[in-house]
Amino acid sequence: MVRIRVGRWAVVGMCLALGGFVAAGLLALRADGAEKAPTGGDLLGKHHYSKFDPPSECGSCHEGIFRQWRETLMAQAFTHKWDEIEYFELALPHALKEPKVAGVKEGCNGCHAPLAFLAGDIPPKRPEEKTRANEGVSCEICHSICGYAGGDAFNFNWAMDPGETVRALEDRDLAEHPVKEAEIFGTTKICGTCHNEKSPFGVWVKATQLEWEEGPYAKQGVLCQDCHMPKAEGLIAGSSEKKKPFPQHLFKGAHDPSKLRGAIELTIRPDEAEAKPGDTVVISAELFNAKAGHKIPSGSVEERVLWLHVEATDAAGKTYHLPVDKKGFAGEEYTIAGKAKAYFDIGDIKGIPSFPGLDRDREPEGDRIFRMPYFDPKGRMTICQWNTASLGVDYRIGPRETKAETYTWKLPEGLARGPVSIRATLNYRLVALSVAEYMKIPEEDSKVREINRAETMFTVN
């Protein structure tokens, strides 16, 4: 038994891993110092749906905030099509057949369908049944959080105290309902409770808030909320006496083109201004994470594909693909697009003997991929974060980090004389294309999204 003091509340208990999710045994004092409130796995089945108002009820007063929220992935945490497919066609069947990951049957819902988790409605019915699980991360879920258990925030280890009192950044004396300050709202721990995750094998498979803690923005006091919930002047409720700056409930992230656009600055240049056929020209590229307080990509890293494509076009219009120069670090083969196969455990889960795997990469062979591979217990690259037993090389781009790449090109004898244009394009997919096609995920999640591009040129004499 250990005692850990966090802020204004004490945490007493011991943390047990059950399928990678926080299990029974953790208790946290509420931020206001009142009775103990259960956290994490202790909350399973503790609160009936009726304890939480639907978001539309909150929207009757907080109209602007409600309209913002309903457009977000927070509102779609359970109904988003890939999340539905991943849970019902991969995670749930796996949990029912493999004891090591059995906890994901309940645990996935702690963050994706918290109302269902709290009500003990496990597994929830699919979104087409239109149960209250469809409300996703609703208003009263976040605004009933009064603290969290332990040092690191992860695997929904928040403390929950639903009722008339709303938890927020500060105390407010409102006729409609009391508002009580909860210290966690002024920290990034509230984000970390769902945006950090450990697998049943004890591996950090999501660590966005922890990446922030280790980066430069934490040292400067720039919070997750400063970027994902920027403050703007407006009415908190329709009955507010005057406008005031408050956090916008936008939650823009990897699914939002405006958030992605320009997140990585890209420059490219040749080492020679003039060359002739047969010469060797080295193209240098730098990628600078100028915008994000965490690594890019982050979150569901096992699914994401971020790659740099470089090509040259001569004066006659002929285009040449330039593969990246190898650096020789351990695990580099996972960071260069090739013909390898991966995702074999999909066959295990679906009971398909001799499943041949799926294409690891559908990107042009030789392109640099900025990724961290996830490996299943058999050492095979996986897209199932709950089945992740180890991690490969981390070749992502950290906050304010610059990755430098080179492309050595021996100019072919047939290269047309005149200007040669070089274009570098940084592209992104939310889900690996082969998995998207196999699992019948909507194209929206696998289509190519351009993050940035850069162009340069040299002359062939």
Buried (B, 14 or more C-beta within 10 A) or exposed (E): EEEEEBBBBBBBBEBEBBBBBBBBBBBBBBBBEEEBBBBBBBBBEBBEBEBBBBBEBBBEBBEBBBEBBBBBBBBBBBBBBBBBBBBBBBBBBBBEEBEBBBBBBBBBBBBBBBBBBBBBBBBBEBBEEEBBBBBBBBBBBBBBBBBBBBEBBBBBBBBBBBEEBBBBBEEEEEEEEEBBBBBBBBBBBBBBBBBBBBBBBEBBBBBBBBBBBEBEBBEEEBBBBBBBBEEEEBBBBEEEEEEEEBBBBBBBBBBBEEBBEEBBBBBBBBEBEEBEBEBEBEBBBBBBBEBBBBBBBBBBBBBBBBBBBBBBBBBEEEEBEBBBBEEEEEEBEBBBBBEEBBBBBBBBBEEEEEBEBBBBBBBBEBBBBBBBBBBBBEEBBBBBBBBBBEBBBBBBBBBBBBBEBBBEBEBEEEBBEEEBBBBBBBBBBBBBBBBBBEBEBEEBBBEEBEBBEBEBBBBBE
